[in-house]
Amino acid sequence: MADVEKLPLLLENMDLLKEDNKHALDLFNNIITQLDQDECNSIDLCQCAKDVAAFLGCGIVEVETKAAETLAELCKNEAPRSTLSNNEVIVPLINLLSSPCKEAKNQACRAIGNICFDNNDARAFVFENNGLAEIVEVLRSSSLPDCEQLRTNAAGCLLNVIMAQEYVYSKVIEMGVMEVLYDLLTFGVNTKQSEETAIHIYVILGLLTDTGLGTVCLTEKLCEATVKVLAESTNGELSELCVELLHTQAENEDVRLHLAKAGLCELLIELLEKHGKLADDDETRNLLKMACDLIVIILNGDASMEIAYGSGRGKVFEGLVNWLDSSDDDLQVTAVLAMANFARTDMHCIQMVNQGVSRKLLQLLEQNNTSDAKIRLQHALLSALRNLVIPAVNKGTVLQQGLLQHIYPMFSIPTFPVVFKLLGSLRMVIDGQPEAASELGSKEEIIDKLVEWCFTDDHPGVQGEANRLLAWIVKNSRDRDVIGKMVGRGCVECLVRMLQAEHTVMQAEAFLALNLMTAMRGQDAEYSLLRASVGSAITNFLQQATPPREVFHNLLAFVGQLVTSSDMRRHLRDTGVPKALYSCVLGDTLSDLRDQVSRLTTLIDAG
């Protein structure tokens, strides 16, 4: 008679079983051995599972424990799981979880976890019978030094039970599981067993923190524990899980700060320098990229960035400056993006330029300023340089280091995201730098390109920045020759169109630039102003809403220049400018300017 066939007979003789259960234990061990030896074909797995499960109610802890172990082995196969998805099996297993016997808990966790693997019916029975709370309690009780195996199986059980059951995640969190998981992680990952436990924990944490609830994030203690695990781990899967979890969680400002304090950036720099050269397959390279992204995300936070910067002497800052010279493209791009993040305060920018960071960035720009270079690197370089030249004291230094010369070739790049950053960087560096603004404005091919971009509909950001750069060249150069060239190459029409911009600051810039143009080159600009119907643009602008005082002042100064020409006065009158001007000063906001407006409108109406 086969071992499996003896099980029902044994169960019928309960008195004998209670006196001597050795035979039952031997039978269970034999079944487990057969399963270990892949002799599943000789066993009816579903019938065997039913027969074994019947022993769960025998009341003999040793036998029930061995039955649970056997069920756990049987349910490594898919077939028996649905057979065991009922209260007659699940409830006794849940009861075993509260047994004082550690091995009973251990095997009950294994059995429940394996039965519930990819099995929503079994999960429902667990939830209905308070099994979730019992599993969490076992997990809590496993945070003792001599419970390594139980930690692994309890964590695995919880994972299999809650996988893809989002409606129970909040309940699990309310049970205090996050604190329990932290306690388990404090045992470290210096054995294969502890690594397996940690893998289960990080998959669970990934599920619980990705609930969409918006309030579930890693605590400071969990962040510290995770950084420690990542430092100790030699298991690739575990390292990847840690990085993935931190990558998603680091969007939270508090988590970024926790990770910065825990030294994550220092650790990642150390690990990437140590293992980066081994990232020669797609999977490892993707992990490296994710780690690099994580550094940049942490530096997005103001407080976390300050910790990493360390007053310009921090290990993270210095390590990333060294990466600017790296031969690894991903490390180099990460370093450039990091420099842009560090350059978020004037003090940092000044220190970084003094320490030679701008020179390193310009050297990289010189090597990557054509269409052949990588877009992400170009974008990052321009962002970093733009931030560095915001402080007035840095502009002259970076210009002397060759910013304009290195940037000119980039006007041939057709990629709009790069162009957008290019224009913003140039606009920022010529502010208050008349020589640089004049040099830029004197290059006809560049002005032609800017005019072309002013009319593009493919990228509104580029269109806006091209207009603004033209206005800033006029404002900062105040050079009659430069402005003459700009008038001759279609810039007037661009600035008139800019009056219809959505942003007040751009409208103010347009009026100021047009005022300066007409003051210096009024006669030359008149034809372009008329062709662009500047009067209609002014009237439309005034009819939208009462403009801010600064913008209205710029407008009045501009109109004051225009009325010196009889043709322009006629044009302004025909396009309704006097009436539009006067309507703006009827209210209280600009009422103190009524006399000035009256004089202008009288001049216009007089023809």
C-alpha positions in Angstrom: 0.0 0.0 0.0 1.4 3.4 -1.0 2.2 5.9 1.8 -0.5 8.3 0.6 -3.2 5.6 0.8 -2.4 4.9 4.4 -3.3 8.4 5.5 -7.1 8.0 5.8 -6.6 4.7 7.7 -4.4 6.5 10.2 -6.9 9.3 10.7 -9.6 6.7 11.4 -7.6 5.4 14.3 -7.3 8.6 16.3 -6.7 6.9 19.6 -3.7 5.1 18.2 -2.5 8.3 16.6 -2.6 10.1 19.9 -0.6 7.3 21.6 2.0 7.0 18.9 2.3 9.4 16.0 5.6 8.2 14.7 4.1 6.3 11.9 2.1 9.4 10.7 5.2 11.6 10.9 7.2 9.0 8.9 4.4 8.9 6.2 4.5 12.7 5.9 8.3 12.7 5.7 8.1 10.0 2.9 5.6 12.2 0.9 7.9 15.2 1.3 10.9 13.1 0.1 9.0 12.0 -2.9 8.1 15.6 -3.7 11.7 16.6 -3.3 12.8 13.9 -5.7 10.3 15.2 -8.3 8.2 12.1 -8.2 5.0 14.1 -8.3 3.7 12.0 -11.2 3.3 9.0 -9.0 1.0 11.0 -6.6 -2.5 12.4 -7.1 -1.5 15.8 -5.7 -5.1 17.1 -5.1 -6.2 13.9 -3.3 -3.0 13.8 -1.3 -3.5 17.4 -0.3 -7.1 16.6 0.9 -5.9 13.6 2.9 -3.0 15.5 4.5 -5.2 18.5 5.3 -7.6 16.3 7.2 -4.9 15.9 9.9 -5.0 19.7 10.7 -7.9 19.1 13.0 -6.4 16.1 14.9 -5.4 18.2 17.9 -1.8 16.9 18.0 0.5 19.9 17.4 3.4 17.8 16.2 1.2 16.0 13.6 -0.6 19.2 12.6 2.8 20.9 12.1 4.1 18.1 9.9 0.8 18.2 8.0 1.3 21.9 7.4 4.8 21.3 6.2 3.6 18.6 3.8 0.9 20.9 2.5 3.5 23.6 2.0 5.6 21.2 -0.1 2.5 20.0 -2.1 1.5 23.6 -2.8 4.7 24.4 -4.5 2.7 22.9 -7.4 -0.3 24.8 -8.6 -2.9 22.0 -8.8 -3.6 21.5 -5.0 -4.0 25.2 -4.2 -7.6 25.5 -5.3 -8.4 22.2 -3.5 -7.2 23.7 -0.2 -9.0 27.0 -0.7 -11.7 26.5 2.0 -12.3 27.2 5.7 -11.7 23.5 6.6 -8.0 24.0 5.7 -7.4 27.7 6.1 -8.9 28.1 9.6 -6.8 25.3 11.2 -3.7 26.8 9.6 -4.5 30.2 11.0 -5.0 28.6 14.4 -1.5 27.1 14.2 -0.1 30.7 13.8 -1.0 31.3 17.4 0.6 28.1 18.7 3.4 28.5 21.3 5.4 26.1 19.1 7.7 28.1 16.9 7.9 25.3 14.3 4.1 25.1 14.1 4.1 28.8 13.3 6.9 28.4 10.8 5.2 25.6 8.8 1.7 27.3 9.0 3.3 30.4 7.5 4.8 28.3 4.7 1.5 26.4 4.0 -0.7 29.6 4.0 1.8 31.4 1.9 2.1 28.7 -0.7 -1.7 28.0 -0.8 -2.3 31.8 -1.4 0.3 32.2 -4.1 -1.5 33.6 -7.1 -4.8 32.4 -5.5 -7.4 35.0 -4.6 -9.9 32.5 -3.3 -7.5 31.3 -0.6 -6.6 34.9 0.2 -10.3 35.8 0.7 -10.6 32.9 3.3 -7.5 34.2 5.1 -9.0 37.8 5.3 -12.4 36.5 6.4 -10.9 34.6 9.3 -8.7 37.4 10.7 -5.7 35.6 9.3 -4.0 38.9 8.2 -3.7 40.1 11.8 -2.4 36.7 12.9 0.3 36.7 10.2 1.4 40.2 11.2 1.5 39.1 14.8 3.8 36.2 13.8 5.9 38.6 11.9 6.1 40.8 15.0 7.0 37.8 17.2 9.8 36.8 14.8 11.8 39.9 15.6 13.9 37.9 18.1 17.5 36.8 17.5 16.7 33.1 17.2 13.8 33.3 14.8 15.7 33.7 11.5 13.7 31.0 9.6 10.4 32.2 11.0 11.2 35.8 9.8 11.7 34.6 6.3 8.6 32.4 6.2 6.4 34.9 7.9 7.5 37.7 5.5 7.0 35.4 2.6 3.6 34.4 3.8 2.5 38.1 4.2 3.7 38.9 0.8 1.9 36.1 -0.9 -1.3 36.8 1.0 -1.5 40.6 0.2 0.0 40.5 -3.3 -2.3 42.5 -5.7 -4.9 42.9 -2.9 -4.8 46.7 -2.7 -7.9 47.0 -0.6 -6.2 45.4 2.4 -3.0 47.5 2.2 -4.3 50.3 4.5 -5.4 47.7 7.0 -1.9 46.1 7.1 -0.4 49.5 7.6 -2.8 50.2 10.5 -1.6 47.0 12.1 1.8 48.7 12.5 3.5 46.5 9.9 5.9 49.3 8.8 7.5 49.4 12.3 7.7 45.6 12.4 9.4 45.5 9.0 12.0 48.0 10.3 12.6 45.8 13.3 13.3 42.8 11.1 15.7 44.8 8.9 17.9 45.7 11.9 19.1 42.1 11.8 21.1 42.9 8.7 21.7 40.8 5.6 24.8 38.9 6.3 23.4 35.5 5.6 21.5 34.0 2.7 18.5 33.5 4.9 18.4 37.2 6.0 18.8 38.3 2.4 15.8 36.3 1.4 13.8 37.9 4.3 14.9 41.3 3.2 13.8 40.6 -0.4 10.3 39.7 0.9 10.3 42.9 3.0 11.2 45.2 0.2 8.6 43.7 -2.2 6.0 44.3 0.7 7.3 47.8 1.2 7.0 48.4 -2.5 3.4 47.3 -2.5 2.4 49.3 0.6 4.1 52.5 -0.4 2.6 52.4 -3.9 -1.0 52.5 -2.7 -1.9 55.9 -4.2 -3.0 57.0 -0.7 -0.5 59.8 -0.9 0.4 59.6 2.8 2.4 56.3 2.9 6.1 56.9 2.7 9.2 55.5 4.3 10.0 56.7 7.8 13.4 58.0 8.8 14.2 54.7 10.5 13.2 52.7 7.4 15.3 55.0 5.2 18.3 54.5 7.5 17.8 50.7 7.6 17.5 50.6 3.8 20.7 52.5 3.3 22.4 50.1 5.7 21.0 47.1 3.8 22.2 48.5 0.5 25.7 49.0 1.9 25.8 45.4 3.3 24.1 43.6 0.4 26.0 41.4 -2.1 22.7 40.2 -3.6 21.9 41.8 -6.9 18.1 41.3 -6.6 18.0 42.8 -3.1 20.1 45.8 -4.2 17.8 46.4 -7.1 14.7 46.3 -4.9 16.3 48.8 -2.5 17.2 51.2 -5.2 13.7 50.8 -6.9 11.9 51.5 -3.7 14.1 54.5 -2.8 13.8 55.8 -6.3 10.0 56.0 -6.1 9.9 57.3 -2.5 12.5 60.0 -3.0 10.0 62.2 -4.8 8.8 63.0 -1.2 10.7 65.9 0.3 10.9 64.4 3.8 12.2 61.1 2.4 14.8 63.0 0.4 16.0 64.6 3.6 16.0 61.3 5.5 18.1 59.7 2.7 20.6 62.5 2.6 21.1 62.4 6.3 21.5 58.6 6.1 24.4 59.0 3.7 22.7 57.4 0.6 24.4 59.7 -1.9 27.8 58.9 -0.5 27.1 55.2 -0.6 25.8 55.3 -4.2 28.8 57.2 -5.3 31.1 54.7 -3.7 29.2 51.7 -5.1 29.0 53.2 -8.6 32.7 53.9 -8.7 33.4 50.4 -7.4 31.0 48.5 -9.6 30.2 50.8 -12.5 32.8 49.3 -14.8 31.1 45.9 -14.5 27.8 47.3 -15.8 28.2 45.7 -19.2 24.7 44.2 -19.7 21.3 46.0 -20.0 20.0 44.9 -16.6 23.0 46.1 -14.7 23.2 49.3 -16.7 19.6 50.0 -16.0 20.3 49.6 -12.2 23.3 52.0 -12.5 21.1 54.5 -14.3 18.4 54.2 -11.6 21.0 54.8 -8.9 22.3 57.9 -10.8 18.8 59.2 -11.1 18.3 58.6 -7.4 21.2 60.9 -6.6 19.8 63.7 -8.7 16.3 63.3 -7.2 17.7 63.6 -3.7 19.6 66.8 -4.8 16.3 68.2 -6.0 15.3 68.9 -2.4 16.6 72.1 -0.9 17.5 70.7 2.5 18.9 67.4 1.1 21.0 69.4 -1.4 22.5 71.5 1.3 23.6 68.4 3.2 25.2 66.9 0.1 26.9 70.2 -0.8 28.5 70.6 2.6 29.5 74.2 2.1 31.4 73.2 -1.0 33.5 70.6 0.8 31.0 67.8 1.1 32.0 64.3 0.0 29.0 64.1 -2.3 29.8 67.4 -3.9 33.5 66.6 -4.4 32.7 63.2 -5.7 30.3 64.5 -8.2 32.7 67.2 -9.4 35.2 64.4 -10.0 32.6 62.6 -12.1 32.6 65.5 -14.5 35.8 63.9 -15.9 34.4 60.4 -15.9 34.6 58.3 -19.0 31.2 56.8 -18.2 28.5 58.8 -19.9 25.8 58.1 -17.2 28.1 59.2 -14.4 29.1 62.3 -16.3 25.5 63.3 -17.0 24.6 62.7 -13.4 27.5 65.0 -12.3 26.3 67.8 -14.6 22.7 67.5 -13.5 24.0 67.6 -9.9 26.0 70.7 -10.6 22.7 72.4 -11.8 21.1 71.3 -8.6 23.9 72.6 -6.4 23.9 75.9 -8.2 20.5 77.0 -6.7 21.8 79.7 -4.4 24.1 82.6 -5.2 26.6 81.6 -2.6 26.9 78.1 -4.0 27.3 79.5 -7.6 30.0 81.9 -6.6 31.9 79.2 -4.7 31.5 76.7 -7.6 32.9 79.2 -10.2 35.8 80.0 -7.9 36.5 76.3 -7.5 36.7 75.8 -11.3 33.4 74.0 -11.8 32.4 76.4 -14.6 35.6 75.7 -16.5 35.0 71.9 -16.3 31.4 72.4 -17.6 32.7 74.7 -20.5 35.3 72.1 -21.5 32.5 69.5 -21.7 30.3 71.9 -23.6 33.1 72.5 -26.1 33.3 68.8 -26.7 29.5 68.4 -27.0 28.2 71.5 -28.8 27.1 69.9 -32.1 24.1 67.9 -33.3 26.1 64.7 -32.9 26.3 65.0 -29.1 23.9 63.5 -26.6 20.8 65.6 -26.0 20.6 64.8 -22.3 24.2 66.0 -21.7 23.7 69.2 -23.7 20.5 69.9 -21.8 22.2 69.3 -18.5 25.2 71.4 -19.3 23.1 74.4 -20.4 21.0 74.1 -17.3 24.1 74.1 -15.0 25.7 77.0 -16.8 22.5 79.0 -16.7 22.3 78.6 -13.0 25.9 79.4 -12.4 25.7 82.8 -14.3 22.7 84.1 -12.4 24.9 86.0 -9.8 26.2 89.2 -11.4 29.7 88.5 -10.1 29.9 85.2 -12.1 28.8 86.5 -15.5 32.0 88.3 -16.5 34.1 85.4 -15.2 32.2 82.7 -17.2 32.1 84.9 -20.3 35.9 85.3 -20.1 36.2 81.5 -19.8 34.6 81.3 -23.3 30.9 80.7 -22.8 29.8 82.5 -25.9 32.4 80.9 -28.1 31.5 77.4 -26.9 27.8 78.0 -27.3 27.6 79.6 -30.8 27.9 76.2 -32.6 24.8 75.0 -30.8 22.6 77.4 -32.9 22.7 74.7 -35.6 21.2 72.1 -33.3 17.5 71.3 -34.3 16.4 69.8 -31.0 14.0 72.2 -29.4 14.5 71.2 -25.7 18.2 71.9 -26.1 17.4 75.2 -28.0 15.1 76.2 -25.1 17.9 75.8 -22.6 20.4 77.5 -25.0 18.3 80.6 -25.2 17.7 80.8 -21.5 21.4 80.5 -20.7 22.3 83.2 -23.2 19.6 85.5 -21.9 20.8 85.1 -18.3 24.5 85.6 -19.1 24.1 88.9 -21.1 22.1 90.5 -18.4 24.1 93.6 -17.3 26.8 92.6 -19.8 26.7 95.2 -22.6 29.8 93.9 -24.4 28.4 90.3 -24.5 25.0 91.5 -25.6 26.5 93.6 -28.4 28.7 90.7 -29.5 25.6 88.4 -29.6 23.5 91.0 -31.4 26.1 91.7 -34.0 26.1 88.2 -35.3 23.6 88.3 -38.2 23.3 84.5 -38.5 22.3 84.3 -34.9 19.7 87.1 -35.1 18.3 85.4 -38.2 18.0 82.2 -36.2 16.3 83.9 -33.3 13.8 85.6 -35.7 13.0 82.2 -37.2 12.4 80.7 -33.7 10.2 83.6 -32.8 7.7 82.4 -35.4 7.9 78.7 -34.6 4.7 77.0 -33.5 6.4 73.7 -32.7 7.7 74.7 -29.3 6.0 77.6 -27.4 8.8 77.7 -24.9 11.4 78.3 -27.7 9.2 80.9 -29.3 8.9 82.8 -26.0 12.6 82.5 -25.1 13.7 83.7 -28.6 11.5 86.8 -28.3 12.9 87.5 -24.8 16.5 87.1 -25.9 16.0 89.6 -28.7 14.5 92.0 -26.2 17.3 91.5 -23.7 19.9 92.0 -26.5 18.4 95.4 -27.1 18.0 96.3 -23.4 21.5 95.2 -22.4 23.5 96.3 -25.5 21.9 99.7 -26.1 24.2 99.8 -29.1 22.9 101.8 -32.1 24.8 99.7 -34.7 23.5 96.4 -33.1 20.0 97.7 -33.0 20.2 98.9 -36.6 21.2 95.4 -37.7 18.3 93.9 -35.6 15.8 96.3 -37.2 17.0 95.3 -40.6 16.6 91.6 -39.9 13.0 91.5 -38.8 13.3 91.8 -35.1 10.7 94.6 -34.8 7.9 92.3 -36.0 9.0 89.8 -33.4 8.8 92.3 -30.5 5.4 93.7 -31.6 4.1 90.1 -31.6 5.6 89.7 -28.1 3.1 92.4 -26.9 0.5 89.6 -27.0 2.4 87.3 -24.7 0.5 85.8 -21.8 3.1 86.8 -19.2 3.3 90.4 -18.0 7.0 90.3 -17.7 7.4 89.5 -21.4 5.0 92.4 -22.3 7.1 94.8 -20.2 10.3 93.6 -21.8 8.8 94.0 -25.3 7.7 97.6 -24.6 11.0 98.5 -23.2 12.9 97.0 -26.2 10.6 98.7 -28.7 11.0 102.0 -26.9 14.8 101.7 -27.0 14.7 100.7 -30.7 12.6 103.7 -31.7 14.7 106.0 -29.6 17.9 104.9 -31.3 16.6 103.8 -34.7 13.1 105.3 -35.0 13.3 106.2 -38.7 14.7 102.9 -39.6 12.2 101.0 -37.6 9.1 102.9 -38.7 8.4 100.8 -41.8 8.6 97.6 -39.8 6.4 99.0 -37.0 3.7 100.0 -39.5 3.9 96.7 -41.3 3.5 94.9 -38.0 0.5 97.2 -37.2 2.0 98.2 -33.9 -1.1 100.4 -33.2 -3.4 97.5 -33.4 -1.1 95.5 -31.1 -1.1 98.3 -28.5 -4.9 98.7 -28.7 -5.5 94.9 -28.3 -3.1 94.9 -25.4 -4.9 97.7 -23.6 -8.3 96.2 -24.2 -7.4 92.9 -22.4 -7.2 94.4 -18.9 -5.7 97.4 -17.1 -2.0 96.8 -17.3 0.4 96.8 -14.3 1.9 100.2 -13.6 5.4 99.2 -14.7 4.2 97.9 -18.1 2.0 101.0 -18.6 5.0 103.3 -18.0 7.0 101.4 -20.6 4.0 101.6 -23.0 3.7 105.4 -22.5 7.4 105.9 -23.1 7.2 103.9 -26.3 4.1 105.8 -27.6 6.0 109.0 -26.7 8.7 107.9 -29.2 6.2 107.0 -31.9 4.3 110.3 -31.9 7.4 112.2 -33.2 6.4 110.8 -36.6 3.4 112.1 -38.4 2.8 108.8 -40.2 3.0 107.0 -36.9 0.5 109.5 -35.3 -1.9 108.8 -38.1 -1.5 105.1 -37.7 -2.0 105.2 -33.9 -5.1 107.3 -34.4 -6.5 105.0 -37.1 -6.0 101.9 -34.9 -7.8 103.4 -31.8 -4.8 103.9 -29.5 -5.9 107.3 -28.0 -9.3 105.9 -26.8 -7.7 102.7 -25.5 -5.0 104.7 -23.6 -7.6 107.0 -22.0 -9.8 104.1 -20.9 -7.0 102.8 -18.8 -6.7 105.9 -16.7 -10.4 106.3 -15.9 -10.2 104.0 -13.0 -8.3 104.6 -9.7 -5.3 102.4 -10.4 -3.6 104.6 -13.0 -5.6 107.8 -12.4 -2.4 109.8 -11.5 -1.2 109.4 -15.2 -4.3 111.0 -16.7 -2.4 114.3 -17.5 0.4 112.4 -19.3 -2.1 110.3 -21.3 -4.1 113.4 -22.2 -1.0 115.1 -23.6 -0.2 112.0 -25.7 -3.7 111.5 -27.0 -3.9 115.2 -27.9 -0.7 114.9 -29.9 -2.0 111.8 -31.7 -5.4 113.3 -32.5 -3.9 116.5 -33.7 -2.3 114.5 -36.5 
